[in-house]
Amino acid sequence: MKKIDSIARRILGWKLNRWDRWYDYEKGIFIHESDFQPEKNLDHAMLIVDRLQDLGFTYTIKGLSKVCFNDICATGETLAQAITNAAYSIVEFSSVPDTTRMWQKLC
């Protein structure tokens, strides 16, 4: 759950409202953790892709289960899982404060 929570909060910009749900300020809705399963649901994973593309990342599919956002790549058993893994890698790589454009956009 840490992976999904990190993606929801750091990439999608959702705020933790309760231990089991986030709040999307842009849409004004609550998202329960069971309603956001990007590792299992390609439509949910594509929300991540759309947000990262809005932030300037280039999304590339490299095979059935490998994707890249710029130079950050990841694999998974499915395309949705690969997208989620790559997005989480972005979160991990940006966990140390710096002044890059990516960090400014993610915060």
Contact map, one row per residue, 1 for C-alpha under 8 A:
11111000000000000000000000000000000000000000000000000000000000000000000000000000000000000000000000000000000
11111100000000000000000000000000000000000000000000000000000000000000000000000000000000000000000000000000000
11111110000000000000000000000000000000000000000000000000000000000000000000000000000000010000000000000000000
11111111000000000000000000000000000011000000000000000000000000000000000000000000000100010000000000000000000
11111111100000000000000000000000000000000000000000000000000000000000000000000000000000000000000000000000000
01111111111000000000000000000000000000000000000000000000000000000000000000000000000000010010000000000000000
00111111111100000000000000000000000000000000000100000000000000000000000000000000000000110010000000000000000
00011111111111100000010000000000000000000000000000000000000000000000000000000000000000000000000000000000000
00001111111111110000000000000000000000000000000000000000000000000000000000000000000000000000000000000000000
00000111111111000000000000000000000000000000000000000000000000000000000000000000000000000010000000000000011
00000111111110000000000000000000000000000000000100110000000000000000000000000000000000100010000000000000010
00000011111111000000000000000000000000000000000100100000000000000000000000000000000000000000000000000000000
00000001111111100000000100000000000000000000000000000000000000000000000000000000000000000000000000000000010
00000001110111110000011110000000000000000000000000000000000000000000000000000000000000000000000000000000000
00000001100011111000011110000000000000000000000000000000000000000000000000000000000000000000000000000000000
00000000100001111110111000000000000000000000000000000000000000000000000000000000000000000000000000000000000
00000000000000111111111000000000000000000000000000000000000000000000000000000000000000000000000000000000000
00000000000000011111110000000000000000000000000000000000000000000000000000000000000000000000000000000000000
00000000000000011111100000000000000000000000000000000000000000000000000000000000000000000000000000000000000
00000000000000001111110000000001100000000000000000000000000000000000000000000000000000000000000000000000000
00000000000000011111111000000111100000000000000000000000000000000000000000000000000000000000000000000000000
00000001000001111101111100000111100000000000000000000000000000000000000000000000000000000000000000000000000
00000000000001111000111110011110000000000000000000000000000000000000000000000000000000000000000000000000000
00000000000011100000011111111110000000000000000000000000000000000000000000000000000000000000000000000000000
00000000000001100000001111111000000000000000000000000000000000000000000000000000000000000000000000000000000
00000000000000000000000111110000000000000000000000000000000000000000000000000000000000000000000000000000000
00000000000000000000000111111000000000000000000000000000000000000000000000000000000000000000000000000000000
00000000000000000000001111111100000000000000000000000000000000000000000000000000000000000000000000000000000
00000000000000000000001110111110000000000000000000000000000000000000000000000000000000000000000000000000000
00000000000000000000111100011111000000000000000000000000000000000000000000000000000000000000000000000000000
00000000000000000000111100001111101100000000000000000000000000000000000000000000000000000000000000000000000
00000000000000000001110000000111111100000000000000000000000000000000000000000000000000000000000000000000000
00000000000000000001110000000011111110000000000000000000000000000000000000000000000000000000000000000000000
00000000000000000000000000000001111110000000000000000000000000000000000000000000000000000000000000000000000
00000000000000000000000000000011111110000000000000000000000000000000000000000000000000000000000000000000000
00000000000000000000000000000011111111000001000000000000000000000000000000000000000000000000000000000000000
00010000000000000000000000000000111111111001100000000000000000000000000000000000000000000000000000000000000
00010000000000000000000000000000000111111111110000000000000000000000000000000001100100000000000000000000000
00000000000000000000000000000000000011111100100000000000000000000000000000000001111100000000000000000000000
00000000000000000000000000000000000011111100000000000000000000000000000000000001100000000000000000000000000
00000000000000000000000000000000000011111111100000000000000000000000000000000001000000000000000000000000000
00000000000000000000000000000000000001111111110000000000000000000000000000000011000000000000000000000000000
00000000000000000000000000000000000001001111111000000000000000000000000000000000000000000000000000000000000
00000000000000000000000000000000000111001111111100000000000000000000000000000000000000000000000000000000000
00000000000000000000000000000000000011101111111110000000000000000000000000000001101100000000000000000000000
00000000000000000000000000000000000001000111111111000000000000000000000000000001000000000000000000000000000
00000000000000000000000000000000000000000011111111100000000000000000000000000000000000000000000000000000000
00000010001100000000000000000000000000000001111111110000000000000000000000000000001100100000000000000000000
00000000000000000000000000000000000000000000111111111000001000000000000000000000001000000000000000000000000
00000000000000000000000000000000000000000000011111111100000000000000000000000000000000000000000000000000000
00000000001100000000000000000000000000000000001111111110000000000000000000000000000000000000000000000000000
00000000001000000000000000000000000000000000000111111111110000000000100000000000000000000000000000000000000
00000000000000000000000000000000000000000000000011111111111000000000000000000000000000000000000000000000000
00000000000000000000000000000000000000000000000001111111100000000000000000000000000000000000000000000000000
00000000000000000000000000000000000000000000000000111111100000000000000000000000000000000000000000000100110
00000000000000000000000000000000000000000000000000011111110000000000000000000000000000000000000000000000000
00000000000000000000000000000000000000000000000000011111111000000000110000000000000000000000000000000000000
00000000000000000000000000000000000000000000000000011001111100000001110000000000000000000000000000000000000
00000000000000000000000000000000000000000000000010001000111110000011110000000000000000000000000000000000000
00000000000000000000000000000000000000000000000000000000011111000011110000000000000000000000000000000000000
00000000000000000000000000000000000000000000000000000000001111111111000000000000000000000000000000000000000
00000000000000000000000000000000000000000000000000000000000111111111000000000000000000000000000000000000000
00000000000000000000000000000000000000000000000000000000000011111110000000000000000000000000000000000000000
00000000000000000000000000000000000000000000000000000000000011111100000000000110000000000000000000000000000
00000000000000000000000000000000000000000000000000000000000011111110000000111110110000000000000000000000000
00000000000000000000000000000000000000000000000000000000000011111111000011110010011000000000000000000000000
00000000000000000000000000000000000000000000000000000000001111101111100011100010011001000000000000000000000
00000000000000000000000000000000000000000000000000000000011111000111111111000000001001000000000000000000000
00000000000000000000000000000000000000000000000000010000111100000011111110000000000001100000000000000000000
00000000000000000000000000000000000000000000000000000000111100000001111110000000000000000000000000000000000
00000000000000000000000000000000000000000000000000000000000000000001111110000000000000000000000000000000000
00000000000000000000000000000000000000000000000000000000000000000001111111000000000001001100000000000000000
00000000000000000000000000000000000000000000000000000000000000000111111111100000000001000000000000000000000
00000000000000000000000000000000000000000000000000000000000000000111000111110000011011001000000000000000000
00000000000000000000000000000000000000000000000000000000000000001110000011111010111011000000000000000000000
00000000000000000000000000000000000000000000000000000000000000001100000001111111111010000000000000000000000
00000000000000000000000000000000000000000000000000000000000000001000000000111110110000000000000000000000000
00000000000000000000000000000000000000000000000000000000000000011000000000011111110000000000000000000000000
00000000000000000000000000000000000000000100000000000000000000011110000000111111111000000000000000000000000
00000000000000000000000000000000000001111100110000000000000000000000000000010111111100000000000000000000000
00000000000000000000000000000000000001110000100000000000000000001000000000111111111110000000000000000000000
00000000000000000000000000000000000000100000000000000000000000001110000001111111111111000000000000000000000
00000000000000000000000000000000000000100000100110000000000000000111000001110011111111100000000000000000000
00010000000000000000000000000000000001100000100100000000000000000000000000000001111111110000000000000000000
00000000000000000000000000000000000000000000000000000000000000000000000001110000111111111000000000000000000
00000000000000000000000000000000000000000000000000000000000000000011100111100000011111111100000000000000000
00000010001000000000000000000000000000000000000100000000000000000000100000000000001111111110000000000000000
00110110000000000000000000000000000000000000000000000000000000000000000000000000000111111111000000000000000
00000000000000000000000000000000000000000000000000000000000000000000000101000000000011111111100000000000000
00000000000000000000000000000000000000000000000000000000000000000000000100000000000001111111110000000000000
00000110011000000000000000000000000000000000000000000000000000000000000000000000000000111111111000000000000
00000000000000000000000000000000000000000000000000000000000000000000000000000000000000011111111000000000000
00000000000000000000000000000000000000000000000000000000000000000000000000000000000000001111111100000000000
00000000000000000000000000000000000000000000000000000000000000000000000000000000000000000111111111000110000
00000000000000000000000000000000000000000000000000000000000000000000000000000000000000000011111110000000000
00000000000000000000000000000000000000000000000000000000000000000000000000000000000000000000111111000000000
00000000000000000000000000000000000000000000000000000000000000000000000000000000000000000000011111100010000
00000000000000000000000000000000000000000000000000000000000000000000000000000000000000000000010111110010000
00000000000000000000000000000000000000000000000000000000000000000000000000000000000000000000000011111011000
00000000000000000000000000000000000000000000000000000000000000000000000000000000000000000000000001111111000
00000000000000000000000000000000000000000000000000000000000000000000000000000000000000000000000000111111100
00000000000000000000000000000000000000000000000000000010000000000000000000000000000000000000010000011111110
00000000000000000000000000000000000000000000000000000000000000000000000000000000000000000000010011111111111
00000000000000000000000000000000000000000000000000000000000000000000000000000000000000000000000000111111111
00000000000000000000000000000000000000000000000000000010000000000000000000000000000000000000000000001111111
00000000011010000000000000000000000000000000000000000010000000000000000000000000000000000000000000000111111
00000000010000000000000000000000000000000000000000000000000000000000000000000000000000000000000000000011111
